[in-house]
Amino acid sequence: MHVIHVAKNPMEAHLVRALLADEGIESVIVNEMLQMAQGDFGLAPSVAPQVALLDLRDAERARCLVDGMLARARAESSEQTAWVCASCGEENDASFELCWQCQTPRPVLGSKGQDEAAGAS
């Protein structure tokens, strides 16, 4: 087996494995359960969930797929900015879909009707 990706958490490992499976590349997740044992101890990266290929001949294609997925994720997270709630004026972190103060949904960019609906509640 050849480790193609060391994930931050089991969910990321499963996303990578699913991406590879969609492209016909067989892989397994190694150390998935060790993440639970890590807790607050901060164990070494060698016990983090890892996605390993079953066939080394798939390595180059798999690396390209994983790198592309990670690049898209970085681009999406860098595009996110904090937003101000139209109902209460509270500033919210980019990751929040609801205002933490009043639970008004975040307006959908580019959708005037959604922006007005968010401001009307």
C-alpha positions as CSV (number, residue, x, y, z in Angstrom):
1,M,0.0,0.0,0.0
2,H,1.1,3.5,-0.8
3,V,-0.1,6.5,1.4
4,I,-1.5,9.2,-0.9
5,H,-3.0,11.5,1.7
6,V,-2.7,12.2,5.5
7,A,-6.1,13.6,6.5
8,K,-6.9,16.1,9.3
9,N,-9.8,13.9,10.4
10,P,-11.8,10.8,9.4
11,M,-14.3,12.9,7.4
12,E,-11.6,14.3,5.2
13,A,-10.2,10.8,4.7
14,H,-13.6,9.5,3.6
15,L,-14.0,12.4,1.2
16,V,-10.6,11.6,-0.4
17,R,-11.4,7.9,-0.6
18,A,-14.8,8.7,-2.2
19,L,-13.2,11.0,-4.8
20,L,-10.7,8.2,-5.7
21,A,-13.4,5.6,-5.8
22,D,-15.5,7.8,-8.2
23,E,-12.5,7.7,-10.5
24,G,-12.1,3.9,-10.2
25,I,-9.0,4.1,-7.9
26,E,-9.1,1.6,-5.1
27,S,-8.0,2.8,-1.7
28,V,-8.4,2.2,2.0
29,I,-8.3,4.3,5.1
30,V,-5.6,3.5,7.6
31,N,-5.6,4.7,11.3
32,E,-9.2,5.8,11.2
33,M,-10.0,4.8,14.7
34,L,-6.7,6.1,16.2
35,Q,-8.1,9.7,15.7
36,M,-10.6,9.0,18.5
37,A,-7.8,7.9,20.8
38,Q,-5.9,11.1,20.1
39,G,-8.2,13.4,22.1
40,D,-6.2,16.3,23.5
41,F,-2.9,14.5,23.6
42,G,-1.8,15.6,20.1
43,L,-0.4,12.3,18.9
44,A,2.0,12.2,16.0
45,P,0.8,12.7,12.4
46,S,1.7,9.1,11.8
47,V,-1.5,8.1,13.6
48,A,-3.7,10.5,11.7
49,P,-6.2,9.0,9.2
50,Q,-4.4,8.1,6.0
51,V,-5.7,7.2,2.6
52,A,-3.6,4.5,1.0
53,L,-3.7,3.2,-2.6
54,L,-4.0,-0.5,-3.2
55,D,-2.3,-0.2,-6.6
56,L,0.9,1.9,-6.8
57,R,0.2,2.4,-10.6
58,D,-2.6,4.7,-9.6
59,A,-0.4,7.0,-7.6
60,E,0.2,9.8,-10.1
61,R,-3.5,10.1,-11.1
62,A,-4.6,9.9,-7.5
63,R,-2.1,12.6,-6.5
64,C,-3.5,14.9,-9.2
65,L,-7.1,14.3,-8.1
66,V,-6.3,14.9,-4.4
67,D,-4.2,18.0,-5.1
68,G,-7.0,19.4,-7.2
69,M,-9.6,18.7,-4.5
70,L,-7.4,20.4,-1.8
71,A,-6.7,23.4,-4.1
72,R,-10.5,23.9,-4.6
73,A,-11.1,23.6,-0.9
74,R,-8.4,26.2,-0.1
75,A,-9.8,28.6,-2.8
76,E,-13.3,28.3,-1.5
77,S,-12.3,28.9,2.1
78,S,-10.2,32.0,1.1
79,E,-13.2,33.4,-0.8
80,Q,-15.3,33.3,2.3
81,T,-15.5,36.5,4.3
82,A,-17.3,37.6,7.5
83,W,-20.8,38.8,6.9
84,V,-23.2,41.2,8.7
85,C,-26.7,40.1,9.6
86,A,-29.4,42.1,7.9
87,S,-31.7,41.6,10.9
88,C,-29.6,42.6,13.9
89,G,-26.4,44.0,12.4
90,E,-24.2,41.5,14.1
91,E,-20.9,40.5,12.4
92,N,-20.6,36.7,11.8
93,D,-17.7,34.5,11.0
94,A,-17.6,33.3,7.3
95,S,-18.3,29.7,8.4
96,F,-21.6,30.6,10.0
97,E,-24.7,29.9,8.0
98,L,-27.0,31.4,10.7
99,C,-26.4,34.6,12.6
100,W,-25.1,33.6,16.0
101,Q,-27.0,36.4,17.7
102,C,-30.5,36.1,16.2
103,Q,-30.4,32.9,14.0
104,T,-31.3,34.7,10.8
105,P,-30.0,32.7,7.8
106,R,-27.0,34.1,5.9
107,P,-28.1,35.8,2.7
108,V,-27.2,34.0,-0.6
109,L,-24.8,36.1,-2.6
110,G,-26.2,37.2,-5.9
111,S,-29.8,36.3,-5.0
112,K,-31.8,39.5,-4.3
113,G,-34.9,37.7,-3.1
114,Q,-32.8,35.7,-0.6
115,D,-31.1,38.9,0.6
116,E,-34.5,40.5,1.1
117,A,-35.9,37.5,2.8
118,A,-33.0,37.4,5.2
119,G,-33.4,41.1,6.1
120,A,-37.2,40.8,6.5
121,S,-37.2,38.3,9.4
